[in-house]
């Protein structure tokens, strides 16, 4: 039972199909339940998405958090090690090992679906499920290479070690894996994505927002090509995320509808499947939103970030409207996530906590497009997208008073270059706009930004440490047990 949990956890499948969720090689391959109908393939693909999230990892590594000082919040792992960019020994909730395992479990299920489609010659009838499996496989590998390998650098060889790209279900007891390079992993991601996306067209799903529909696949492609620096494709896929490429009326309605909700209602509304701004939702086992876990850690979303950044002035000259709340002194939450508790034993009060995580939202597509336009020197189009975003985030938005202009951006950031000013504006809007959602870390990687963390002594003396762009600790450490499968650890 412990074998693959100690390196790459590859799960056979799904509690929907089977009475228990077995580890992938816990029984011989020929004794596994056979996926021999299209309906079973469709059910299996429910589990082709990571069932844990990266929120604690990405947020605590980033510059969205602070050391709040002695006596403020708990000092439980993995938050202490994450804040100090140290390798994580623990394997439980909110840890890199758990996310690694979740991604490879999802990949295993995608591969099993693809094998069943091929084996049983389901043909065109299974077209959309083949497309979904390919895109889902590409997505999990993309997230793995983003967190556990050196960041992709536009224009470089990207020949540093990647992560194992698994293309088929396991058939041996102790398979060995090679990491390849970041470049080869990206090439295979692109191959799966470009092959799978067209197959999704015309498909229907019972609950579309939990699957890689065409819109969700275009959202993923928009993010992928942003990392790769293919600006034309970023624009192309961002346009295809929403009808006619128009984001007006399709963004999170922060300064209108959402202002009318209580905090409890807000939590529920922003993760509903019937909202046009939610493109892909994922049900993830997580304690991150608990006040006693992510909410009140000493190393987290504190007063200085809440006041100076999250509620600070933007390039527009105004602040973004938000629903940020205080758990207790110096402990804050953006309240975007709502925990759902699934009782496994109601009488005993035992169960599992879940977060419905928006994996892709329309807001990301708009901001990706704004950055791509900026990179191409199409500043007027970039400004139009930035102002569309500002129009839903500023209370009492006035297109004259609050308009983003090149002059404002250059003055705000004290830079002379138009492109530099707009890139900084995009990054500011994204950091504030998606606080606590794990997105800031992606921009830190893509733009090779240093991250500064403060450290407070017992006496209150404050010092600072910086994670520089060339620091190997920016790569999360691959679980040590993965060495059994031949996967080399990241350098330290």
SEGU-696951 format. One line per 2 residues: number of its first residue (from 1); their letters; for each residue x, y, z of C-alpha. Coordinates in steps of 0.02 Angstrom, whole numbers, m for minus. Example, Ala and Ser with C-alpha at 12.3 -4.5 7.8 and 13.67 -1.06 7.14 Angstrom:
2
1 = AS = 615 m225 390; 684 m53 357
REM end
This chain:
492
1 = XX = 0 0 0; 145 118 29
3 = XX = 251 87 m125; 197 223 m245
5 = XX = 142 343 m110; 329 354 m77
7 = XX = 376 421 m247; 252 461 m385
9 = XX = 77 425 m322; m21 359 m470
11 = XX = m199 316 m426; m305 200 m530
13 = XX = m453 304 m518; m606 359 m441
15 = XX = m724 333 m297; m864 359 m422
17 = XX = m823 197 m512; m748 89 m377
19 = XX = m792 46 m198; m622 107 m138
21 = XX = m484 216 m207; m334 100 m225
23 = XX = m156 153 m257; m114 121 m437
25 = XX = m10 m37 m420; m92 m105 m264
27 = XX = m159 m245 m371; m95 m323 m530
29 = XX = m142 m229 m690; m255 m367 m755
31 = XX = m361 m362 m596; m405 m178 m610
33 = XX = m585 m134 m648; m598 m117 m835
35 = XX = m652 47 m913; m750 m31 m1055
37 = XX = m889 93 m1092; m892 275 m1142
39 = XX = m994 314 m988; m857 241 m877
41 = XX = m728 345 m970; m831 501 m936
43 = XX = m845 455 m752; m660 420 m738
45 = XX = m617 591 m808; m700 673 m658
47 = XX = m540 619 m569; m421 683 m704
49 = XX = m402 848 m609; m290 876 m455
51 = XX = m391 845 m298; m277 954 m192
53 = XX = m224 1133 m221; m68 1241 m221
55 = XX = m137 1390 m126; m30 1380 31
57 = XX = 125 1341 m72; 107 1483 m194
59 = XX = 46 1616 m74; 171 1584 67
61 = XX = 318 1581 m55; 264 1747 m130
63 = XX = 267 1929 m76; 84 1925 m25
65 = XX = 131 1873 153; 228 1940 302
67 = XX = 301 1886 468; 174 1956 591
69 = XX = 287 1933 742; 293 1828 899
71 = XX = 125 1790 977; 26 1829 820
73 = XX = m40 1671 739; 17 1491 744
75 = XX = 186 1423 689; 127 1258 617
77 = XX = 204 1176 467; 210 1189 321
79 = XX = 191 1378 337; 353 1409 433
81 = XX = 458 1314 306; 364 1387 159
83 = XX = 391 1564 220; 577 1530 239
85 = XX = 587 1442 70; 645 1282 151
87 = XX = 612 1106 91; 454 1032 167
89 = XX = 470 869 263; 284 850 296
91 = XX = 171 763 171; 0 818 234
93 = XX = m122 951 182; m54 1109 100
95 = XX = 116 1030 64; 209 1017 m102
97 = XX = 216 827 m88; 27 819 m76
99 = XX = 7 927 m231; 138 824 m325
101 = XX = 41 666 m284; m125 745 m332
103 = XX = m61 797 m503; 10 626 m543
105 = XX = m150 543 m483; m246 653 m605
107 = XX = m123 610 m744; m145 425 m709
109 = XX = m332 439 m730; m315 538 m891
111 = XX = m196 406 m959; m312 265 m912
113 = XX = m455 353 m1002; m348 375 m1157
115 = XX = m296 192 m1153; m477 135 m1137
117 = XX = m531 244 m1284; m393 169 m1392
119 = XX = m414 m11 m1332; m601 m17 m1360
121 = XX = m596 85 m1520; m731 204 m1460
123 = XX = m689 320 m1604; m781 482 m1637
125 = XX = m911 445 m1503; m776 472 m1371
127 = XX = m700 621 m1460; m732 750 m1325
129 = XX = m672 633 m1188; m509 603 m1279
131 = XX = m491 791 m1295; m528 817 m1111
133 = XX = m404 683 m1058; m266 757 m1165
135 = XX = m293 935 m1102; m310 876 m922
137 = XX = m148 778 m937; m61 931 m1009
139 = XX = m128 1042 m869; m64 934 m726
141 = XX = 107 917 m806; 111 1105 m833
143 = XX = 74 1138 m649; 208 1013 m598
145 = XX = 343 1087 m708; 295 1261 m648
147 = XX = 316 1219 m464; 449 1083 m465
149 = XX = 569 1136 m602; 665 1291 m652
151 = XX = 551 1423 m726; 533 1431 m914
153 = XX = 634 1577 m983; 579 1651 m1148
155 = XX = 719 1643 m1275; 832 1525 m1177
157 = XX = 872 1341 m1203; 769 1289 m1050
159 = XX = 879 1135 m1038; 873 1116 m849
161 = XX = 785 960 m779; 597 957 m800
163 = XX = 477 832 m722; 428 655 m779
165 = XX = 299 667 m919; 194 510 m901
167 = XX = 107 459 m1063; 33 290 m1018
169 = XX = m35 193 m869; 95 99 m768
171 = XX = 114 m86 m809; 267 m129 m703
173 = XX = 293 m132 m516; 445 m18 m506
175 = XX = 448 93 m660; 590 216 m680
177 = XX = 561 394 m737; 670 525 m819
179 = XX = 643 710 m792; 686 765 m968
181 = XX = 710 952 m983; 595 1100 m957
183 = XX = 597 1122 m1146; 544 942 m1183
185 = XX = 407 950 m1052; 341 1111 m1129
187 = XX = 346 1031 m1302; 241 883 m1243
189 = XX = 119 997 m1151; 95 1096 m1311
191 = XX = 72 935 m1411; m63 870 m1294
193 = XX = m148 1039 m1283; m151 1071 m1470
195 = XX = m211 894 m1506; m343 892 m1371
197 = XX = m420 1064 m1387; m502 1043 m1560
199 = XX = m581 879 m1502; m681 973 m1370
201 = XX = m779 1079 m1493; m964 1041 m1491
203 = XX = m953 938 m1332; m1080 937 m1192
205 = XX = m1054 897 m1008; m1180 878 m867
207 = XX = m1091 1011 m764; m976 1099 m889
209 = XX = m882 1206 m763; m798 1051 m687
211 = XX = m723 998 m854; m604 1060 m986
213 = XX = m736 1130 m1102; m672 1230 m1252
215 = XX = m677 1390 m1148; m578 1311 m1006
217 = XX = m452 1236 m1127; m428 1407 m1209
219 = XX = m402 1480 m1034; m265 1354 m1001
221 = XX = m188 1387 m1172; m190 1574 m1136
223 = XX = m90 1545 m976; 28 1418 m1057
225 = XX = 73 1532 m1202; 95 1678 m1083
227 = XX = 231 1577 m996; 303 1530 m1166
229 = XX = 300 1707 m1233; 195 1671 m1387
231 = XX = 96 1833 m1381; m9 1800 m1537
233 = XX = m73 1637 m1462; m107 1719 m1294
235 = XX = m219 1844 m1382; m299 1710 m1490
237 = XX = m345 1597 m1345; m397 1740 m1231
239 = XX = m518 1797 m1367; m590 1622 m1379
241 = XX = m623 1610 m1192; m775 1724 m1202
243 = XX = m907 1758 m1335; m838 1871 m1472
245 = XX = m683 1904 m1368; m780 2030 m1263
247 = XX = m748 2029 m1076; m873 2164 m1032
249 = XX = m1010 2083 m930; m907 1924 m909
251 = XX = m791 1974 m766; m816 1956 m579
253 = XX = m938 2098 m540; m845 2164 m390
255 = XX = m914 2342 m385; m1094 2297 m430
257 = XX = m1174 2128 m391; m1045 2068 m266
259 = XX = m1060 2224 m158; m1238 2173 m113
261 = XX = m1189 2007 m36; m1150 1972 146
263 = XX = m981 1893 175; m1058 1720 187
265 = XX = m1158 1746 27; m1003 1814 m60
267 = XX = m904 1657 m20; m1036 1549 m100
269 = XX = m1072 1658 m251; m894 1678 m315
271 = XX = m870 1491 m332; m1038 1445 m410
273 = XX = m1040 1345 m571; m1173 1455 m650
275 = XX = m1065 1612 m652; m998 1664 m821
277 = XX = m834 1721 m745; m795 1546 m677
279 = XX = m721 1451 m823; m657 1296 m731
281 = XX = m690 1244 m551; m598 1110 m454
283 = XX = m655 1021 m296; m498 1010 m190
285 = XX = m468 930 m21; m399 1075 80
287 = XX = m394 1160 250; m320 1319 178
289 = XX = m472 1430 210; m487 1383 393
291 = XX = m450 1525 512; m350 1403 619
293 = XX = m242 1351 470; m211 1475 328
295 = XX = m309 1615 412; m207 1636 570
297 = XX = m33 1576 527; 105 1691 588
299 = XX = 172 1692 411; 27 1748 304
301 = XX = m90 1886 249; m58 2020 380
303 = XX = m99 2201 417; 40 2281 314
305 = XX = m11 2185 157; m196 2213 191
307 = XX = m178 2401 213; m35 2448 99
309 = XX = m57 2329 m46; m229 2249 m50
311 = XX = m313 2413 m1; m178 2526 m70
313 = XX = m194 2651 m211; m178 2584 m388
315 = XX = m118 2666 m548; m296 2730 m571
317 = XX = m280 2842 m418; m413 2738 m329
319 = XX = m421 2579 m228; m499 2417 m287
321 = XX = m659 2363 m201; m637 2201 m104
323 = XX = m716 2093 30; m562 2072 137
325 = XX = m600 2029 318; m504 2013 481
327 = XX = m502 1845 569; m417 1924 719
329 = XX = m280 2052 755; m158 2052 607
331 = XX = m242 1901 526; m342 1929 366
333 = XX = m433 1839 227; m498 1890 56
335 = XX = m644 1771 87; m643 1707 m92
337 = XX = m648 1524 m41; m785 1433 52
339 = XX = m750 1270 141; m875 1130 114
341 = XX = m868 991 242; m915 818 182
343 = XX = m966 709 328; m907 529 317
345 = XX = m984 495 488; m1117 620 538
347 = XX = m1142 550 713; m957 560 753
349 = XX = m937 727 665; m800 656 554
351 = XX = m774 709 375; m666 795 246
353 = XX = m646 982 209; m657 1038 27
355 = XX = m630 1203 m63; m711 1239 m229
357 = XX = m563 1321 m315; m586 1429 m470
359 = XX = m444 1356 m574; m474 1477 m718
361 = XX = m579 1636 m720; m616 1755 m861
363 = XX = m521 1894 m772; m360 1799 m805
365 = XX = m393 1790 m991; m419 1978 m998
367 = XX = m259 2017 m905; m160 1891 m1006
369 = XX = m219 1979 m1162; m173 2149 m1090
371 = XX = 4 2088 m1057; 18 2010 m1230
373 = XX = m39 2172 m1312; 89 2266 m1208
375 = XX = 228 2147 m1258; 182 2177 m1440
377 = XX = 183 2366 m1419; m6 2379 m1446
379 = XX = m24 2497 m1300; m196 2566 m1344
381 = XX = m270 2390 m1342; m180 2350 m1179
383 = XX = m247 2509 m1100; m423 2464 m1156
385 = XX = m409 2295 m1067; m336 2372 m911
387 = XX = m478 2496 m904; m606 2359 m928
389 = XX = m531 2273 m775; m527 2434 m675
391 = XX = m709 2469 m719; m768 2318 m618
393 = XX = m650 2343 m471; m669 2525 m424
395 = XX = m820 2586 m327; m906 2726 m423
397 = XX = m792 2698 m572; m777 2852 m682
399 = XX = m694 2823 m851; m623 2999 m848
401 = XX = m562 3009 m670; m504 2830 m652
403 = XX = m440 2792 m827; m271 2706 m841
405 = XX = m156 2808 m953; 26 2792 m1000
407 = XX = 64 2955 m911; m18 2894 m750
409 = XX = 71 2727 m757; 242 2803 m787
411 = XX = 217 2929 m648; 151 2799 m525
413 = XX = 297 2680 m550; 425 2817 m585
415 = XX = 482 2739 m749; 512 2818 m919
417 = XX = 474 2670 m1031; 294 2646 m1091
419 = XX = 305 2457 m1100; 383 2442 m928
421 = XX = 248 2552 m853; 106 2448 m926
423 = XX = 184 2282 m877; 199 2346 m700
425 = XX = 16 2400 m707; m39 2228 m764
427 = XX = 59 2147 m623; m12 2267 m495
429 = XX = m191 2237 m549; m165 2049 m543
431 = XX = m79 2047 m374; m216 2149 m291
433 = XX = m357 2075 m393; m318 1893 m351
435 = XX = m243 1908 m178; m236 1739 m87
437 = XX = m280 1642 m245; m105 1578 m282
439 = XX = m82 1676 m443; 54 1798 m390
441 = XX = 187 1662 m386; 163 1630 m573
443 = XX = 204 1811 m613; 354 1808 m496
445 = XX = 421 1660 m594; 382 1727 m768
447 = XX = 457 1898 m737; 601 1834 m629
449 = XX = 552 1948 m486; 644 1943 m319
451 = XX = 538 1907 m165; 574 1995 m1
453 = XX = 513 1927 166; 529 2017 332
455 = XX = 583 1927 490; 541 1989 664
457 = XX = 647 1944 815; 580 1917 991
459 = XX = 621 2098 1029; 532 2160 873
461 = XX = 689 2199 772; 648 2180 588
463 = XX = 767 2113 457; 737 2058 278
465 = XX = 787 1911 171; 770 1900 m18
467 = XX = 738 1754 m134; 833 1808 m288
469 = XX = 781 1759 m466; 927 1637 m482
471 = XX = 898 1549 m315; 869 1362 m334
473 = XX = 745 1367 m190; 619 1443 m310
475 = XX = 596 1264 m369; 495 1166 m242
477 = XX = 590 1012 m193; 535 851 m275
479 = XX = 478 726 m142; 632 631 m86
481 = XX = 543 466 m106; 533 500 m293
483 = XX = 716 450 m301; 655 270 m296
485 = XX = 581 301 m467; 743 377 m531
487 = XX = 688 558 m513; 835 667 m463
489 = XX = 808 799 m329; 821 983 m368
491 = XX = 988 1065 m325; 1004 1163 m164
REM end
